[in-house]
Amino acid sequence: MPTKDGRPPATVRNMISFLEGPELIIVLVVVLVLFGGAQLPKFAKNLGAAQRELKKAMEEGKSDEGSSDSK
């Protein structure tokens, strides 16, 4: 659940912040091995579509929240 300023909670930020340099390269290599080179474009496309849907749902939730507050 995002904080009031729209950022993820500190625990999520801390979990992601450890991915620097070598760790990020290792994660990318593991993803490449698991999904294979041919599957990566499809995976990235699906990930982007999921992200767009999530943003759209969050915006709809905010607009629903605003309309229920005015009642």
WOWO-V156719 format. One line per field, one symbol per residue. phi: phi as a letter, one per 30 degrees, with the letter a starting at -180 (. if undefined). Layout:
# WOWO-V156719
phi: ???
This chain:
# WOWO-V156719
phi: .ddddiddeedddddddddbhdddddddddddddciddddddddddddddddddddddddddddddddddd
